[in-house]
């Protein structure tokens, strides 16, 4: 039996079983998770968090109300008393909603004697704005009653209800709803999708959010036609957990989760990374350490990938098999440079179907004739002088995928021992060489995909890996912006001959990702270690430190379209001018970085002599890269990084930054700290 639940103007009523008494709870703001890793979004400042969400989500596609009801609200198991044309019952519903609040109206709509309305005010709220109501799961009732507070994990459907009409009420409701939807999907790993309701006066809209899209229905007047609202209320109080957007293959027990992975049960112990879940749209990747039921320790990655993307586990299997067939006794051991898969597979629903963002919508793709846009809202533009055109996010079909690895490794962004950092980069160069020999490119070398394990480097996240000769079905600009090759970021060839392709030895093949782009990402990771960190026990030097901060922000602007960043790599002399902004102990490593930059530039220019951009010299370049990084390892001994440029005289705010996949072709969520 599905749990029963309802909302009043200031309370929630939960019915957990036919014989239990309903529990009445205050509808104050759900407690936010005690994680403030981002200075804006994850801060306690609600307005700052909304600013980030409003800017990221942009305009929301508006769908027909009938389409919303038909494709997003499956038939519930029982009928509501209000789904007929009884004028008396409809009149009672309207009266209850306008005078007694949502709670009394729900009680009328469901017709369930086990659900009772409790209308006494447990918290004082502004009569003109009854906000932050929500429906919640009944199985959390005991915990909520014991603690006296609710969490975002409990919420099925947030409700923003404002008795006032007008632009201000509408914009505030939309801003709050976007925040609510984003927050629910961020905080609760079990959520596949979620719903929302906004009401201004009698103008009502329904909301839906998944990892692929945020939708809002056309508005309707619930007094003129209350039946859509009744149907939504009935659905919320009678649907199964799976129909409400919960993942039934993931079960919560206190702070741990039990997760089905390819038919095996994984139990989480520690959350390693959920920064990708900050963004509602995208992969929503979360990573835990834990163990399987047989005691096997592992790391689990849970994410939403494009439905036609090859599975990372299958990619690793293919590469390992091909590498094993190479007739070369001196070839490196594949398992020394890549992760070992324990189990993987797509998450499935109770009926066995794959968990897919299009199937959530009855297999339909939403068609929007217009967009709901509140980007002129003050919270959507912190700097009125720099308002950019909002991005309209297209629907991108995704499937739910999980993969677990035996190797519990440390991502590069957490490595502070510079010698270990350079060792990981050296081994990444070896891994790139293995891929190159097999005819593949990685396409997303970053501080989150390079790992340190047992004193060596591992290269992870191979779902974007593909044959270097295979045309890409997705955006060619794949990668994390700060570590992306400048050619890939520009989408253009930057090392063409000075006089163009007029010489017979040259040709002009179309732009395509190839191995040197992977190698260049290693260079950017090298430069990031030098410029975006302080050095432990370094003597203060305010002037030098200020110049280092400025150079770091120029080199790593979190943007694909930075001419300054491009010039540092392409134009001779530009990078060399930055040396004096670094601590003197790093000057020998800076010289190595400059040598690597020159080597890569020469390799790019040599590659332009061929039609395929894949000449044998690339392999030689990778060997040079490895040898040069060996020198960097030697020179890094005894140096400890202090992440974030937090100099004593200038303690900047720290922000975890992520680029959405809709902007980069890859969600590119890699933790890093920078001055803001």
Beta strands, then each sheet from edge to edge (+ up, - down):
strand 1: 4-7
strand 2: 11-15
strand 3: 23-26
strand 4: 60-63
strand 5: 129-136
strand 6: 155-162
strand 7: 193-200
strand 8: 203-210
strand 9: 214-217
strand 10: 220-221
strand 11: 250-253
strand 12: 256-261
strand 13: 264-273
strand 14: 286-292
strand 15: 297-306
strand 16: 341-346
strand 17: 370-372
strand 18: 398-405
strand 19: 410-411
strand 20: 440-441
strand 21: 450-453
strand 22: 456-459
strand 23: 466-467
strand 24: 533-535
strand 25: 641-643
sheet 1: 1+ 2- 3+
sheet 2: 5+ 6- 7- 8+ 9- 4- 17+
sheet 3: 5+ 6- 7- 8+ 10-
sheet 4: 11+ 12- 13+ 14- 15+ 18- 16+
sheet 5: 19+ 21- 22+
sheet 6: 20+ 23-
sheet 7: 24+ 25-
end
